[in-house]
Amino acid sequence: MTDEQKNEEQIIQGQEVLKKIKISRIILPIILGITAVLWLLWKRFDPTEFAKIKWTTHTLIWISIAILFLIIRHLAYSLRLYIISNRRFSYTKCIELLFIWEFSTAVAPTSTGGAAVALFVLIQEKLSTAKTVTIVIYKVLLDSIFFITVIPTLFFIFGLKIIRPDLHSWSQMDGWGYSFLTVYALMLTQGVILFFGLFLAPSSIKKLLLFFTKFPLLNRFKDRANTLGSEIEIASEEIRKHSWRYHLGGFCATIIAWVSRFLLINCLIIAIIPTTPLLFHDQILLFARVAIMYIVTLFSPTPGGAGIAEIVFGGFLSDYIPATTALVIAFLWRILTYYSYLLAGAFVVPNWINNLYFNKNKDIKESESKQLQDNDQKI
């Protein structure tokens, strides 16, 4: 690919990023979320249960703790980027980049996520192709490893109760349960492929991916499989250079980020329902349900899972939260973890893009100026 073609490709990617910050892209998920809440209020509102909610000092304290977990989550994700980029960026820069990624995830369908934007952002930050691909793929692997190890552990402790309160046998499995099993199977497959590809047999994984595309139904994914296989080979070569401290640091940051993400909801439940049991067993069961709920909404077709997340929230936690109260907690949860990033991203992303193109224009002018000076010296 020529330099001109690369520049053209980056311009197209940049345009895609710019499209994501249009007001319409921000308004749509907000409308979907609020519509879902209003619909649920109409269907499930119970004035008696709503009257039981008391906004006291206890409520304020636990909401403040929830906000603290939100901050810890963001800082942990930023630390992970700082580590797996091998300190290519400053920690402050990593915090800014995480705002951009979270925002892009919020305005795109959950199934799409911010991976494409992550690639574009890192390339614009003058990171090499090898390091860019490594960061994005290794980030996905770390997240996959977290769920692959945590979910079976929680299942061993609680059994099928981690999926929904009244589920006691496999014969009672419903649509949400099958959705969870399907997404988890995909996550497990993805994790195994990436682990073997990065650490054991990158070339074999590429051959395996291309082999599957020989089947008629999968033939249309041949180009994607070839690209993914090549990226895994590039990332594998890069990742094997690092010591065990690199991998341990990245995984520890991943654990802190995800645990903080889920415990935030525990805190909101305790804040709104003071009678919530604080026993370790109950809190871990709540944690497990929230993790399952996240997996179920992972491939939502709506931006950031808007609307879907609000609807499933009460069902997964119905043995701890009355339906009306669940709507209040779900709305608080989305304000903190979703709408807050929409708002922050609306300021951070345009500023980042302006600085990006300002620096590029500056580099171009400096290059042209240097070229003129060289020409003058030759004359």
TIPA-893028 format. One record per residue (C-alpha): residue number from 1; x, y, z. Coordinates in nm, 3 decimals, padded with zeros to 5 digits. Each point is the difference from the previous one (the first is absolute). Example, Ala and Ser with C-alpha at 12.3 -4.5 7.8 and 13.67 -1.06 7.14 Angstrom:
@num->1; X->01.230; Y->-00.450; Z->00.780
@num->2; X->00.137; Y->00.344; Z->-00.066
! end
This chain:
@num->1; X->00.000; Y->00.000; Z->00.000
@num->2; X->00.141; Y->00.338; Z->-00.099
@num->3; X->00.029; Y->00.296; Z->00.239
@num->4; X->-00.278; Y->00.176; Z->-00.192
@num->5; X->-00.232; Y->-00.298; Z->00.046
@num->6; X->00.085; Y->-00.018; Z->00.371
@num->7; X->-00.079; Y->00.367; Z->00.042
@num->8; X->-00.329; Y->-00.044; Z->-00.185
@num->9; X->-00.092; Y->-00.296; Z->00.221
@num->10; X->00.078; Y->00.199; Z->00.317
@num->11; X->-00.215; Y->00.290; Z->-00.128
@num->12; X->-00.292; Y->-00.241; Z->-00.050
@num->13; X->00.049; Y->-00.140; Z->00.350
@num->14; X->00.013; Y->00.352; Z->00.138
@num->15; X->-00.326; Y->00.083; Z->-00.172
@num->16; X->-00.159; Y->-00.303; Z->00.162
@num->17; X->00.113; Y->00.125; Z->00.341
@num->18; X->-00.140; Y->00.345; Z->-00.074
@num->19; X->-00.334; Y->-00.156; Z->-00.092
@num->20; X->-00.015; Y->-00.161; Z->00.343
@num->21; X->-00.003; Y->00.334; Z->00.181
@num->22; X->-00.298; Y->00.147; Z->-00.182
@num->23; X->-00.275; Y->00.117; Z->00.233
@num->24; X->-00.240; Y->-00.254; Z->-00.157
@num->25; X->00.233; Y->-00.282; Z->00.107
@num->26; X->-00.009; Y->00.125; Z->00.360
@num->27; X->-00.374; Y->00.065; Z->00.010
@num->28; X->-00.102; Y->-00.343; Z->-00.137
@num->29; X->00.131; Y->-00.213; Z->00.290
@num->30; X->-00.137; Y->00.251; Z->00.253
@num->31; X->-00.346; Y->-00.020; Z->-00.162
@num->32; X->00.015; Y->-00.381; Z->-00.008
@num->33; X->00.099; Y->-00.020; Z->00.367
@num->34; X->-00.260; Y->00.249; Z->00.125
@num->35; X->-00.272; Y->-00.162; Z->-00.215
@num->36; X->00.079; Y->-00.338; Z->00.153
@num->37; X->-00.020; Y->00.145; Z->00.352
@num->38; X->-00.333; Y->00.176; Z->-00.072
@num->39; X->-00.147; Y->-00.316; Z->-00.155
@num->40; X->00.106; Y->-00.206; Z->00.303
@num->41; X->-00.142; Y->00.262; Z->00.236
@num->42; X->-00.333; Y->-00.020; Z->-00.184
@num->43; X->-00.001; Y->-00.382; Z->00.019
@num->44; X->00.145; Y->-00.057; Z->00.348
@num->45; X->-00.037; Y->00.319; Z->00.205
@num->46; X->-00.112; Y->-00.066; Z->00.357
@num->47; X->-00.064; Y->00.321; Z->00.203
@num->48; X->00.034; Y->-00.191; Z->00.328
@num->49; X->00.346; Y->-00.131; Z->-00.085
@num->50; X->00.110; Y->00.337; Z->-00.137
@num->51; X->-00.108; Y->00.171; Z->00.325
@num->52; X->00.232; Y->-00.233; Z->00.194
@num->53; X->00.309; Y->00.157; Z->-00.162
@num->54; X->00.157; Y->00.237; Z->00.252
@num->55; X->00.270; Y->00.245; Z->-00.113
@num->56; X->00.209; Y->00.014; Z->00.317
@num->57; X->00.364; Y->00.046; Z->00.100
@num->58; X->00.035; Y->-00.379; Z->-00.039
@num->59; X->-00.110; Y->00.036; Z->-00.365
@num->60; X->00.245; Y->00.283; Z->-00.065
@num->61; X->00.293; Y->-00.188; Z->00.154
@num->62; X->-00.054; Y->-00.315; Z->-00.208
@num->63; X->-00.057; Y->00.195; Z->-00.322
@num->64; X->00.328; Y->00.180; Z->00.073
@num->65; X->00.172; Y->-00.340; Z->00.040
@num->66; X->-00.153; Y->-00.104; Z->-00.334
@num->67; X->00.148; Y->00.312; Z->-00.162
@num->68; X->00.336; Y->-00.091; Z->00.158
@num->69; X->-00.018; Y->-00.344; Z->-00.166
@num->70; X->-00.077; Y->00.174; Z->-00.331
@num->71; X->00.317; Y->00.207; Z->00.036
@num->72; X->00.206; Y->-00.305; Z->00.102
@num->73; X->-00.131; Y->-00.187; Z->-00.305
@num->74; X->00.109; Y->00.276; Z->-00.236
@num->75; X->00.341; Y->00.034; Z->00.166
@num->76; X->00.052; Y->-00.378; Z->-00.012
@num->77; X->-00.082; Y->-00.017; Z->-00.371
@num->78; X->00.237; Y->00.292; Z->-00.055
@num->79; X->00.271; Y->-00.179; Z->00.198
@num->80; X->-00.048; Y->-00.309; Z->-00.216
@num->81; X->00.047; Y->00.207; Z->-00.316
@num->82; X->00.307; Y->00.160; Z->00.157
@num->83; X->00.145; Y->-00.346; Z->00.074
@num->84; X->-00.085; Y->-00.185; Z->-00.322
@num->85; X->00.114; Y->00.295; Z->-00.214
@num->86; X->00.334; Y->-00.048; Z->00.178
@num->87; X->-00.023; Y->00.356; Z->00.136
@num->88; X->-00.015; Y->00.146; Z->-00.351
@num->89; X->-00.256; Y->00.252; Z->00.130
@num->90; X->00.001; Y->00.197; Z->00.322
@num->91; X->-00.254; Y->-00.113; Z->00.259
@num->92; X->-00.193; Y->00.328; Z->-00.047
@num->93; X->-00.017; Y->-00.068; Z->-00.374
@num->94; X->-00.134; Y->-00.349; Z->00.068
@num->95; X->-00.281; Y->00.150; Z->00.210
@num->96; X->-00.095; Y->00.223; Z->-00.294
@num->97; X->00.010; Y->-00.288; Z->-00.250
@num->98; X->-00.227; Y->-00.207; Z->00.225
@num->99; X->-00.260; Y->00.276; Z->-00.007
@num->100; X->00.009; Y->-00.015; Z->-00.381
@num->101; X->-00.039; Y->-00.379; Z->-00.008
@num->102; X->-00.282; Y->-00.004; Z->00.255
@num->103; X->-00.181; Y->00.272; Z->-00.192
@num->104; X->00.036; Y->-00.185; Z->-00.330
@num->105; X->-00.136; Y->-00.315; Z->00.166
@num->106; X->-00.295; Y->00.198; Z->00.137
@num->107; X->-00.107; Y->00.132; Z->-00.341
@num->108; X->00.061; Y->-00.323; Z->-00.194
@num->109; X->-00.194; Y->-00.329; Z->00.024
@num->110; X->00.137; Y->-00.206; Z->00.290
@num->111; X->00.089; Y->-00.279; Z->-00.241
@num->112; X->00.223; Y->00.243; Z->-00.193
@num->113; X->00.166; Y->00.164; Z->00.297
@num->114; X->00.294; Y->00.239; Z->-00.018
@num->115; X->00.262; Y->-00.233; Z->-00.151
@num->116; X->-00.004; Y->00.169; Z->-00.341
@num->117; X->00.032; Y->00.342; Z->00.162
@num->118; X->00.274; Y->-00.131; Z->00.229
@num->119; X->00.205; Y->-00.101; Z->-00.305
@num->120; X->-00.053; Y->00.339; Z->-00.162
@num->121; X->00.085; Y->00.191; Z->00.319
@num->122; X->00.325; Y->-00.188; Z->00.060
@num->123; X->00.109; Y->00.040; Z->-00.361
@num->124; X->-00.063; Y->00.375; Z->00.022
@num->125; X->00.210; Y->00.009; Z->00.316
@num->126; X->00.295; Y->-00.109; Z->-00.218
@num->127; X->00.016; Y->-00.352; Z->00.137
@num->128; X->00.146; Y->-00.269; Z->-00.226
@num->129; X->-00.234; Y->-00.250; Z->-00.166
@num->130; X->00.151; Y->-00.287; Z->00.202
@num->131; X->-00.053; Y->00.174; Z->00.334
@num->132; X->-00.349; Y->00.120; Z->-00.097
@num->133; X->-00.119; Y->-00.347; Z->-00.098
@num->134; X->00.161; Y->-00.149; Z->00.311
@num->135; X->-00.176; Y->00.241; Z->00.236
@num->136; X->-00.345; Y->-00.051; Z->-00.152
@num->137; X->00.024; Y->-00.381; Z->-00.025
@num->138; X->00.165; Y->-00.046; Z->00.340
@num->139; X->-00.265; Y->00.221; Z->00.162
@num->140; X->-00.271; Y->-00.230; Z->-00.141
@num->141; X->00.189; Y->-00.306; Z->00.124
@num->142; X->00.036; Y->00.137; Z->00.354
@num->143; X->-00.374; Y->00.074; Z->00.018
@num->144; X->-00.079; Y->-00.347; Z->-00.135
@num->145; X->00.228; Y->-00.169; Z->00.255
@num->146; X->-00.173; Y->00.189; Z->00.283
@num->147; X->-00.346; Y->-00.129; Z->-00.098
@num->148; X->00.122; Y->-00.348; Z->-00.099
@num->149; X->00.145; Y->-00.049; Z->00.351
@num->150; X->-00.249; Y->00.195; Z->00.215
@num->151; X->-00.331; Y->-00.134; Z->-00.138
@num->152; X->00.079; Y->-00.373; Z->00.058
@num->153; X->00.121; Y->00.086; Z->00.352
@num->154; X->-00.327; Y->00.180; Z->00.077
@num->155; X->-00.199; Y->-00.286; Z->-00.155
@num->156; X->00.184; Y->-00.250; Z->00.221
@num->157; X->-00.101; Y->00.203; Z->00.309
@num->158; X->-00.362; Y->00.089; Z->-00.084
@num->159; X->-00.106; Y->-00.231; Z->-00.283
@num->160; X->-00.272; Y->00.114; Z->-00.241
@num->161; X->-00.112; Y->00.271; Z->00.244
@num->162; X->00.260; Y->00.229; Z->-00.156
@num->163; X->-00.216; Y->00.020; Z->-00.317
@num->164; X->-00.335; Y->00.084; Z->00.160
@num->165; X->-00.162; Y->-00.041; Z->00.346
@num->166; X->-00.252; Y->-00.277; Z->-00.076
@num->167; X->00.223; Y->-00.214; Z->-00.221
@num->168; X->00.062; Y->-00.337; Z->00.168
@num->169; X->00.057; Y->-00.240; Z->-00.291
@num->170; X->00.117; Y->00.007; Z->-00.361
@num->171; X->-00.351; Y->-00.091; Z->-00.114
@num->172; X->-00.122; Y->00.341; Z->00.125
@num->173; X->00.241; Y->00.190; Z->-00.222
@num->174; X->-00.166; Y->00.287; Z->-00.189
@num->175; X->00.104; Y->00.246; Z->-00.272
@num->176; X->00.224; Y->00.207; Z->00.228
@num->177; X->00.175; Y->-00.315; Z->00.120
@num->178; X->00.064; Y->-00.123; Z->-00.353
@num->179; X->00.120; Y->00.347; Z->-00.098
@num->180; X->00.251; Y->-00.011; Z->00.285
@num->181; X->00.124; Y->-00.348; Z->-00.097
@num->182; X->00.036; Y->00.101; Z->-00.366
@num->183; X->00.193; Y->00.319; Z->00.071
@num->184; X->00.218; Y->-00.174; Z->00.261
@num->185; X->00.081; Y->-00.278; Z->-00.251
@num->186; X->00.104; Y->00.264; Z->-00.254
@num->187; X->00.208; Y->00.176; Z->00.265
@num->188; X->00.167; Y->-00.329; Z->00.097
@num->189; X->00.076; Y->-00.081; Z->-00.365
@num->190; X->00.141; Y->00.348; Z->-00.054
@num->191; X->00.218; Y->-00.027; Z->00.310
@num->192; X->00.140; Y->-00.341; Z->-00.096
@num->193; X->00.077; Y->00.112; Z->-00.357
@num->194; X->00.175; Y->00.318; Z->00.116
@num->195; X->00.196; Y->-00.177; Z->00.275
@num->196; X->00.129; Y->-00.272; Z->-00.232
@num->197; X->00.061; Y->00.256; Z->-00.272
@num->198; X->00.197; Y->00.241; Z->00.217
@num->199; X->00.200; Y->-00.243; Z->00.213
@num->200; X->00.013; Y->-00.342; Z->-00.164
@num->201; X->-00.067; Y->-00.036; Z->-00.373
@num->202; X->-00.083; Y->00.322; Z->-00.189
@num->203; X->00.050; Y->-00.146; Z->-00.348
@num->204; X->-00.214; Y->-00.305; Z->00.083
@num->205; X->-00.283; Y->00.222; Z->00.122
@num->206; X->00.006; Y->00.193; Z->-00.327
@num->207; X->-00.019; Y->-00.326; Z->-00.197
@num->208; X->-00.287; Y->-00.119; Z->00.221
@num->209; X->-00.197; Y->00.322; Z->-00.053
@num->210; X->00.047; Y->-00.023; Z->-00.377
@num->211; X->-00.099; Y->-00.369; Z->00.008
@num->212; X->-00.339; Y->00.082; Z->00.154
@num->213; X->-00.068; Y->00.261; Z->-00.271
@num->214; X->00.005; Y->-00.281; Z->-00.258
@num->215; X->-00.349; Y->-00.096; Z->00.113
@num->216; X->-00.273; Y->00.165; Z->-00.213
@num->217; X->-00.167; Y->00.185; Z->00.288
@num->218; X->00.333; Y->00.144; Z->00.121
@num->219; X->00.163; Y->00.068; Z->-00.336
@num->220; X->-00.097; Y->00.370; Z->00.006
@num->221; X->00.217; Y->00.047; Z->00.312
@num->222; X->00.319; Y->-00.115; Z->-00.178
@num->223; X->00.155; Y->00.349; Z->-00.026
@num->224; X->-00.079; Y->00.079; Z->00.364
@num->225; X->00.144; Y->-00.333; Z->00.113
@num->226; X->00.317; Y->00.063; Z->-00.200
@num->227; X->00.034; Y->00.351; Z->00.149
@num->228; X->-00.059; Y->-00.127; Z->00.355
@num->229; X->00.250; Y->-00.282; Z->-00.052
@num->230; X->00.265; Y->00.245; Z->-00.122
@num->231; X->-00.067; Y->00.236; Z->00.290
@num->232; X->00.033; Y->-00.286; Z->00.249
@num->233; X->00.338; Y->-00.091; Z->-00.153
@num->234; X->00.117; Y->00.362; Z->00.030
@num->235; X->-00.126; Y->00.029; Z->00.358
@num->236; X->00.153; Y->-00.334; Z->00.097
@num->237; X->00.346; Y->00.110; Z->-00.112
@num->238; X->-00.037; Y->00.322; Z->00.198
@num->239; X->-00.150; Y->-00.150; Z->00.316
@num->240; X->00.263; Y->-00.268; Z->00.045
@num->241; X->00.263; Y->00.268; Z->00.061
@num->242; X->-00.149; Y->00.089; Z->00.339
@num->243; X->00.069; Y->-00.149; Z->00.343
@num->244; X->-00.252; Y->-00.160; Z->00.237
@num->245; X->-00.030; Y->00.334; Z->00.185
@num->246; X->-00.155; Y->00.155; Z->-00.312
@num->247; X->-00.270; Y->-00.269; Z->-00.018
@num->248; X->-00.063; Y->-00.006; Z->00.376
@num->249; X->-00.035; Y->00.379; Z->00.013
@num->250; X->-00.244; Y->00.003; Z->-00.293
@num->251; X->-00.215; Y->-00.277; Z->00.148
@num->252; X->-00.006; Y->00.151; Z->00.351
@num->253; X->-00.116; Y->00.334; Z->-00.146
@num->254; X->-00.268; Y->-00.191; Z->-00.196
@num->255; X->-00.126; Y->-00.170; Z->00.317
@num->256; X->-00.019; Y->00.329; Z->00.191
@num->257; X->-00.187; Y->00.167; Z->-00.288
@num->258; X->-00.265; Y->-00.271; Z->-00.039
@num->259; X->-00.050; Y->-00.056; Z->00.373
@num->260; X->-00.047; Y->00.374; Z->00.049
@num->261; X->-00.242; Y->00.010; Z->-00.294
@num->262; X->-00.227; Y->-00.263; Z->00.156
@num->263; X->00.033; Y->00.101; Z->00.367
@num->264; X->-00.126; Y->00.344; Z->-00.098
@num->265; X->-00.346; Y->-00.154; Z->-00.047
@num->266; X->00.024; Y->-00.175; Z->00.337
@num->267; X->00.054; Y->00.341; Z->00.158
@num->268; X->-00.300; Y->00.153; Z->-00.178
@num->269; X->-00.223; Y->-00.285; Z->00.119
@num->270; X->00.116; Y->00.046; Z->00.361
@num->271; X->-00.051; Y->00.377; Z->-00.035
@num->272; X->-00.365; Y->-00.026; Z->-00.114
@num->273; X->-00.093; Y->-00.313; Z->00.201
@num->274; X->00.156; Y->00.032; Z->00.350
@num->275; X->-00.126; Y->-00.347; Z->00.095
@num->276; X->00.222; Y->-00.166; Z->-00.264
@num->277; X->00.206; Y->-00.274; Z->00.174
@num->278; X->00.365; Y->00.101; Z->00.031
@num->279; X->00.116; Y->-00.357; Z->00.053
@num->280; X->00.285; Y->-00.106; Z->-00.229
@num->281; X->-00.210; Y->-00.281; Z->-00.153
@num->282; X->-00.282; Y->00.235; Z->-00.104
@num->283; X->00.233; Y->00.265; Z->-00.138
@num->284; X->00.192; Y->-00.254; Z->-00.209
@num->285; X->-00.330; Y->-00.139; Z->-00.135
@num->286; X->-00.101; Y->00.354; Z->-00.100
@num->287; X->00.341; Y->00.039; Z->-00.162
@num->288; X->-00.055; Y->-00.325; Z->-00.194
@num->289; X->-00.343; Y->00.105; Z->-00.125
@num->290; X->00.135; Y->00.335; Z->-00.119
@num->291; X->00.282; Y->-00.179; Z->-00.185
@num->292; X->-00.251; Y->-00.229; Z->-00.174
@num->293; X->-00.220; Y->00.297; Z->-00.085
@num->294; X->00.299; Y->00.172; Z->-00.161
@num->295; X->00.075; Y->-00.308; Z->-00.212
@num->296; X->-00.363; Y->-00.027; Z->-00.116
@num->297; X->00.000; Y->00.364; Z->-00.119
@num->298; X->00.345; Y->-00.029; Z->-00.157
@num->299; X->-00.134; Y->-00.050; Z->-00.353
@num->300; X->-00.285; Y->00.247; Z->00.024
@num->301; X->-00.088; Y->00.162; Z->-00.337
@num->302; X->-00.072; Y->00.335; Z->00.168
@num->303; X->00.267; Y->00.267; Z->00.077
@num->304; X->00.169; Y->-00.089; Z->00.329
@num->305; X->-00.275; Y->-00.253; Z->00.071
@num->306; X->-00.241; Y->00.293; Z->00.056
@num->307; X->-00.352; Y->-00.119; Z->00.077
@num->308; X->00.105; Y->-00.367; Z->00.028
@num->309; X->00.202; Y->00.053; Z->00.320
@num->310; X->-00.284; Y->00.187; Z->00.169
@num->311; X->-00.249; Y->-00.276; Z->-00.085
@num->312; X->00.207; Y->-00.299; Z->00.118
@num->313; X->00.125; Y->00.167; Z->00.320
@num->314; X->-00.304; Y->-00.071; Z->00.217
@num->315; X->-00.039; Y->-00.358; Z->-00.123
@num->316; X->00.351; Y->-00.108; Z->00.093
@num->317; X->-00.025; Y->00.150; Z->00.349
@num->318; X->-00.370; Y->-00.049; Z->00.076
@num->319; X->00.065; Y->-00.197; Z->00.322
@num->320; X->00.186; Y->00.302; Z->00.143
@num->321; X->-00.182; Y->00.296; Z->-00.156
@num->322; X->-00.374; Y->00.072; Z->-00.049
@num->323; X->-00.093; Y->00.086; Z->-00.361
@num->324; X->-00.063; Y->00.374; Z->00.058
@num->325; X->00.315; Y->00.043; Z->00.209
@num->326; X->00.200; Y->-00.187; Z->-00.265
@num->327; X->-00.089; Y->00.270; Z->-00.254
@num->328; X->00.137; Y->00.273; Z->00.227
@num->329; X->00.324; Y->-00.193; Z->00.061
@num->330; X->00.034; Y->-00.088; Z->-00.370
@num->331; X->-00.040; Y->00.364; Z->-00.096
@num->332; X->00.262; Y->00.112; Z->00.257
@num->333; X->00.233; Y->-00.273; Z->-00.126
@num->334; X->-00.034; Y->00.114; Z->-00.361
@num->335; X->00.047; Y->00.365; Z->00.093
@num->336; X->00.329; Y->-00.080; Z->00.172
@num->337; X->00.148; Y->-00.256; Z->-00.239
@num->338; X->-00.153; Y->00.093; Z->-00.335
@num->339; X->-00.147; Y->00.349; Z->-00.029
@num->340; X->00.298; Y->00.146; Z->00.187
@num->341; X->00.233; Y->-00.127; Z->-00.276
@num->342; X->-00.232; Y->00.137; Z->-00.267
@num->343; X->00.027; Y->00.341; Z->00.164
@num->344; X->00.375; Y->-00.018; Z->00.065
@num->345; X->00.071; Y->-00.134; Z->-00.349
@num->346; X->-00.193; Y->00.283; Z->-00.162
@num->347; X->00.272; Y->00.233; Z->00.137
@num->348; X->00.310; Y->-00.223; Z->00.001
@num->349; X->-00.031; Y->-00.150; Z->-00.351
@num->350; X->-00.036; Y->00.326; Z->-00.201
@num->351; X->00.287; Y->00.152; Z->00.199
@num->352; X->00.219; Y->-00.304; Z->-00.073
@num->353; X->-00.082; Y->00.014; Z->-00.372
@num->354; X->00.070; Y->00.375; Z->-00.018
@num->355; X->00.337; Y->-00.046; Z->00.170
@num->356; X->00.075; Y->-00.298; Z->-00.224
@num->357; X->-00.053; Y->00.188; Z->-00.325
@num->358; X->00.164; Y->00.315; Z->00.138
@num->359; X->00.316; Y->-00.202; Z->00.075
@num->360; X->-00.015; Y->-00.167; Z->-00.342
@num->361; X->-00.026; Y->00.336; Z->-00.177
@num->362; X->00.285; Y->00.128; Z->00.215
@num->363; X->00.217; Y->-00.299; Z->-00.099
@num->364; X->-00.083; Y->00.054; Z->-00.367
@num->365; X->00.095; Y->00.370; Z->00.017
@num->366; X->00.325; Y->-00.080; Z->00.182
@num->367; X->00.081; Y->-00.263; Z->-00.261
@num->368; X->-00.071; Y->00.242; Z->-00.285
@num->369; X->00.206; Y->00.270; Z->00.169
@num->370; X->00.294; Y->-00.237; Z->00.046
@num->371; X->-00.024; Y->-00.107; Z->-00.363
@num->372; X->00.011; Y->00.365; Z->-00.115
@num->373; X->00.305; Y->00.063; Z->00.216
@num->374; X->00.175; Y->-00.303; Z->-00.146
@num->375; X->-00.081; Y->00.120; Z->-00.353
@num->376; X->00.136; Y->00.349; Z->00.081
@num->377; X->00.323; Y->-00.148; Z->00.130
@num->378; X->00.041; Y->-00.207; Z->-00.318
@num->379; X->-00.049; Y->00.314; Z->-00.212
! end
